């Protein structure tokens, strides 16, 4: 019986932790003027199962750019914004459709549950989308970029 109570307590703790991470991400807003940051070339993801299916652009602030170029560790406050668009076909080529989402990745040492990064999703209008920062963001970043301080995109995307 005691083992059952411990399991319930642990499960409840994890649930509260996930809710607090999601609530914090929902209280975050997009950085003002991110459209003026360094912008990647167009990136196309054709995998319809991917959260990033479509065309997207990555914006990198000046604080993150040094580590982005060299591949080093990012300093506290470094930020990335990704703007996602749907895909339309024109003349057999993928072209940018309607804006579908915006995501923010900000270095924040308080975000221990997500590797020291804050992940937040937004609607095309810039309102919090309620995506799960652990399931929808961190788990993929951990899988794809563990050795690059969780940053999936690369500076080569800007050339």
C-alpha contacts under 8 A as a table, 3 or more apart, distances in Angstrom:
res1	aa1	res2	aa2	distance
1	X	4	X	5.22
1	X	5	X	6.66
2	X	5	X	5.18
2	X	6	X	6.42
3	X	6	X	5.13
3	X	7	X	6.27
4	X	7	X	5.14
4	X	8	X	6.24
5	X	8	X	5.08
5	X	9	X	6.10
6	X	9	X	5.00
6	X	10	X	6.15
7	X	10	X	5.17
7	X	11	X	6.10
8	X	11	X	5.14
8	X	12	X	6.00
9	X	12	X	5.11
9	X	13	X	6.13
10	X	13	X	5.07
10	X	14	X	6.34
11	X	14	X	5.23
11	X	15	X	6.22
12	X	15	X	5.04
12	X	16	X	6.17
13	X	16	X	5.18
13	X	17	X	6.14
14	X	17	X	5.01
14	X	18	X	6.16
15	X	18	X	5.18
15	X	19	X	6.19
16	X	19	X	5.03
16	X	20	X	6.09
17	X	20	X	5.15
17	X	21	X	6.26
18	X	21	X	5.19
18	X	22	X	6.19
18	X	134	X	7.56
19	X	22	X	5.07
19	X	23	X	5.96
20	X	23	X	4.99
20	X	24	X	6.08
21	X	24	X	5.24
21	X	25	X	6.23
21	X	111	X	7.84
21	X	113	X	7.68
21	X	133	X	7.26
22	X	25	X	5.11
22	X	26	X	6.14
22	X	130	X	7.20
22	X	131	X	7.65
22	X	132	X	6.00
22	X	133	X	6.31
23	X	26	X	5.05
23	X	27	X	6.41
24	X	27	X	5.18
24	X	28	X	6.72
25	X	28	X	5.40
25	X	118	X	6.98
25	X	119	X	6.54
25	X	120	X	5.05
25	X	121	X	7.83
25	X	130	X	7.95
25	X	133	X	7.27
26	X	29	X	8.00
26	X	120	X	6.84
26	X	121	X	7.95
26	X	128	X	5.41
26	X	129	X	7.44
26	X	130	X	6.12
27	X	128	X	7.57
28	X	120	X	7.16
28	X	128	X	7.65
29	X	126	X	7.76
29	X	127	X	7.65
29	X	128	X	7.42
30	X	34	X	7.98
30	X	104	X	7.00
30	X	126	X	6.89
31	X	34	X	5.91
33	X	36	X	5.67
33	X	37	X	7.47
34	X	37	X	5.32
34	X	59	X	6.78
34	X	60	X	7.98
34	X	61	X	7.35
34	X	81	X	7.23
35	X	39	X	7.79
35	X	59	X	7.05
36	X	39	X	7.93
37	X	59	X	5.70
37	X	60	X	5.75
37	X	61	X	5.36
37	X	62	X	7.27
38	X	59	X	5.52
38	X	60	X	5.39
38	X	61	X	6.68
38	X	62	X	7.83
39	X	57	X	6.61
39	X	58	X	5.72
39	X	59	X	4.57
39	X	60	X	6.66
39	X	158	X	6.90
40	X	43	X	7.87
40	X	57	X	5.54
40	X	58	X	5.21
40	X	59	X	6.47
40	X	157	X	5.61
40	X	158	X	4.27
40	X	159	X	7.58
41	X	57	X	6.51
41	X	157	X	6.11
41	X	158	X	5.36
41	X	159	X	6.95
42	X	55	X	6.61
42	X	56	X	6.06
42	X	57	X	5.56
43	X	55	X	5.58
43	X	56	X	5.33
43	X	57	X	6.27
43	X	157	X	7.64
44	X	53	X	7.55
44	X	54	X	5.78
44	X	55	X	4.53
44	X	56	X	6.55
45	X	50	X	7.73
45	X	52	X	6.34
45	X	53	X	4.90
45	X	54	X	5.28
45	X	55	X	6.37
46	X	53	X	5.72
46	X	54	X	6.46
47	X	50	X	5.48
47	X	53	X	5.68
48	X	51	X	8.00
48	X	53	X	5.35
49	X	53	X	7.05
50	X	53	X	5.12
51	X	136	X	7.97
52	X	55	X	7.80
52	X	56	X	7.73
52	X	84	X	7.10
53	X	86	X	7.37
54	X	84	X	6.74
54	X	85	X	5.66
54	X	86	X	4.69
54	X	87	X	5.08
54	X	96	X	7.88
55	X	84	X	5.88
55	X	85	X	5.08
55	X	86	X	6.14
55	X	87	X	6.30
55	X	95	X	7.77
55	X	96	X	6.14
56	X	82	X	6.60
56	X	83	X	5.44
56	X	84	X	4.33
56	X	85	X	5.88
57	X	82	X	5.64
57	X	83	X	5.46
57	X	84	X	6.79
58	X	80	X	6.81
58	X	81	X	5.81
58	X	82	X	4.46
58	X	83	X	6.62
58	X	153	X	7.97
59	X	80	X	5.60
59	X	81	X	5.06
59	X	82	X	6.16
60	X	64	X	6.36
60	X	65	X	6.28
60	X	79	X	6.22
60	X	80	X	4.77
60	X	81	X	6.70
61	X	64	X	5.56
61	X	65	X	6.28
61	X	78	X	6.79
61	X	79	X	5.67
61	X	80	X	6.54
62	X	65	X	5.09
62	X	66	X	7.42
62	X	78	X	7.93
63	X	66	X	6.91
63	X	75	X	7.22
63	X	77	X	7.33
63	X	78	X	5.20
63	X	79	X	7.40
64	X	67	X	5.77
64	X	68	X	6.01
64	X	74	X	6.13
64	X	75	X	7.03
64	X	78	X	4.54
64	X	79	X	6.15
64	X	80	X	7.72
65	X	68	X	4.76
65	X	69	X	6.08
66	X	69	X	5.36
66	X	70	X	6.41
67	X	70	X	5.10
67	X	71	X	5.27
67	X	72	X	4.74
67	X	73	X	6.02
67	X	74	X	5.61
68	X	71	X	5.34
68	X	72	X	7.07
68	X	74	X	7.80
68	X	154	X	6.88
68	X	155	X	5.90
69	X	154	X	7.94
69	X	155	X	5.52
71	X	148	X	6.55
72	X	148	X	7.34
72	X	149	X	7.74
73	X	148	X	7.59
73	X	149	X	6.03
74	X	78	X	6.30
74	X	107	X	7.12
74	X	149	X	7.17
75	X	78	X	5.79
75	X	107	X	6.94
76	X	107	X	5.14
76	X	108	X	5.87
76	X	109	X	6.97
77	X	106	X	5.96
77	X	107	X	4.94
77	X	108	X	6.20
78	X	106	X	5.61
78	X	107	X	5.21
79	X	104	X	7.19
79	X	105	X	5.70
79	X	106	X	4.39
79	X	107	X	6.52
80	X	104	X	5.83
80	X	105	X	5.15
80	X	106	X	6.44
81	X	102	X	6.98
81	X	103	X	5.61
81	X	104	X	4.62
81	X	105	X	6.43
82	X	102	X	5.63
82	X	103	X	5.24
82	X	104	X	6.62
83	X	99	X	7.38
83	X	100	X	7.97
83	X	101	X	6.19
83	X	102	X	4.55
83	X	103	X	6.68
84	X	99	X	5.84
84	X	100	X	5.57
84	X	101	X	5.20
84	X	102	X	5.99
85	X	96	X	6.05
85	X	97	X	5.61
85	X	98	X	5.39
85	X	99	X	4.14
85	X	100	X	5.06
85	X	101	X	7.08
86	X	96	X	6.20
86	X	97	X	4.60
86	X	98	X	5.53
86	X	99	X	6.39
86	X	100	X	6.22
87	X	94	X	5.87
87	X	95	X	5.73
87	X	96	X	5.33
87	X	97	X	5.02
87	X	98	X	7.92
88	X	94	X	5.64
88	X	95	X	5.18
88	X	96	X	6.15
88	X	97	X	5.39
89	X	92	X	5.77
89	X	93	X	5.46
89	X	94	X	4.78
89	X	95	X	5.95
90	X	93	X	5.38
90	X	94	X	6.47
90	X	95	X	6.53
99	X	124	X	5.66
100	X	123	X	6.94
100	X	124	X	5.48
101	X	121	X	7.24
101	X	122	X	5.86
101	X	123	X	4.98
101	X	124	X	4.86
102	X	121	X	5.94
102	X	122	X	5.00
102	X	123	X	6.27
102	X	124	X	6.28
102	X	126	X	7.10
103	X	119	X	7.29
103	X	120	X	5.70
103	X	121	X	4.40
103	X	122	X	5.93
104	X	118	X	7.66
104	X	119	X	5.68
104	X	120	X	5.16
104	X	121	X	6.36
105	X	117	X	6.43
105	X	118	X	5.59
105	X	119	X	4.73
105	X	120	X	6.72
106	X	117	X	5.47
106	X	118	X	5.03
106	X	119	X	6.68
107	X	116	X	6.03
107	X	117	X	4.43
107	X	118	X	6.21
108	X	111	X	5.72
108	X	116	X	5.22
108	X	117	X	5.02
108	X	118	X	5.88
109	X	112	X	6.55
109	X	116	X	4.46
109	X	117	X	6.80
110	X	116	X	6.39
111	X	114	X	5.59
111	X	115	X	6.53
111	X	116	X	4.67
111	X	117	X	5.68
111	X	118	X	6.03
112	X	115	X	5.30
112	X	116	X	5.12
112	X	117	X	7.73
113	X	116	X	7.38
113	X	134	X	7.66
114	X	117	X	5.70
114	X	118	X	6.93
114	X	119	X	7.90
114	X	133	X	7.62
114	X	134	X	6.37
114	X	138	X	5.57
115	X	138	X	7.53
115	X	150	X	7.75
118	X	133	X	7.80
119	X	133	X	5.36
119	X	137	X	6.59
119	X	138	X	7.50
120	X	128	X	7.43
120	X	130	X	7.96
120	X	131	X	7.17
120	X	133	X	6.32
121	X	128	X	5.93
121	X	129	X	5.34
121	X	130	X	6.64
121	X	131	X	5.79
121	X	133	X	7.95
122	X	125	X	7.48
122	X	126	X	5.17
122	X	127	X	5.10
122	X	128	X	4.35
122	X	129	X	4.54
122	X	130	X	7.62
123	X	126	X	5.17
123	X	127	X	5.26
123	X	128	X	6.27
123	X	129	X	5.36
124	X	127	X	7.55
131	X	136	X	6.54
132	X	135	X	5.48
132	X	136	X	5.37
132	X	137	X	7.25
133	X	136	X	5.53
133	X	137	X	5.04
133	X	138	X	6.14
134	X	137	X	5.56
134	X	138	X	4.76
134	X	139	X	5.99
135	X	138	X	6.40
135	X	139	X	5.67
135	X	140	X	7.74
136	X	139	X	6.85
136	X	140	X	7.04
137	X	140	X	5.61
137	X	141	X	6.21
138	X	141	X	5.03
138	X	142	X	5.91
139	X	142	X	5.16
139	X	143	X	6.26
140	X	143	X	5.06
140	X	144	X	6.00
141	X	144	X	5.13
141	X	145	X	5.43
141	X	146	X	6.89
141	X	150	X	5.17
141	X	151	X	6.76
141	X	152	X	6.33
142	X	145	X	5.63
142	X	146	X	4.84
142	X	150	X	5.88
143	X	146	X	6.27
144	X	150	X	7.53
144	X	152	X	6.32
145	X	148	X	5.15
145	X	149	X	6.71
145	X	150	X	4.61
145	X	151	X	5.77
145	X	152	X	5.29
146	X	149	X	6.01
146	X	150	X	5.14
147	X	150	X	6.96
148	X	151	X	5.68
148	X	152	X	7.43
151	X	154	X	7.62
153	X	157	X	7.00
154	X	157	X	5.63
154	X	158	X	7.97
155	X	158	X	5.63
155	X	159	X	7.63
156	X	159	X	5.53
